[in-house]
Amino acid sequence: MPQHLKLQHSESIVIGAAAQIYSSYISLGKVGDDDTAVWIDRSVKEAIQLALAADDAIISDDEVESSGF
């Protein structure tokens, strides 16, 4: 039975980053047939770490309170 995903926008962005990280590991020849799940998990964790670091470092427009002028 096919699975259907409903991802939030931020989740989609993290998935995109994880996919880029994972594809880099594949290109570097690090991913073997028997350890794909390990590298996928690592890629997702690294993408989340990057997202959290960016969130801590960047103040977006939505996070700034209006001055009321």
SULHU-V892065 format. One record per residue. RES is the residue in one letter. PSI is psi in whole degrees, 0 to 359 (none if undefined). BURIAL is # if it has 24 or more other ideal C-beta (glycine too) atoms within 12 Angstrom, else .. Layout:
# SULHU-V892065
res = <RES RES>
psi = <PSI PSI>
burial = <BURIAL BURIAL>
This chain:
# SULHU-V892065
res = <M P Q H L K L Q H S E S I V I G A A A Q I Y S S Y I S L G K V G D D D T A V W I D R S V K E A I Q L A L A A D D A I I S D D E V E S S G F>
psi = <128 145 143 131 143 93 144 160 315 325 320 322 317 321 318 317 318 320 321 318 312 317 329 318 321 313 327 357 19 336 118 169 329 353 27 319 323 315 326 313 316 318 317 315 320 322 319 317 318 317 318 320 318 319 322 326 339 132 113 168 324 341 353 129 143 143 350 14 none>
burial = <. . . . . . . . . . . . . # . . # # . . # # . . # . . . . . . . . . . . . . # . . . # # . . # . . . # . . . . . . . . . . . . . . . . . .>
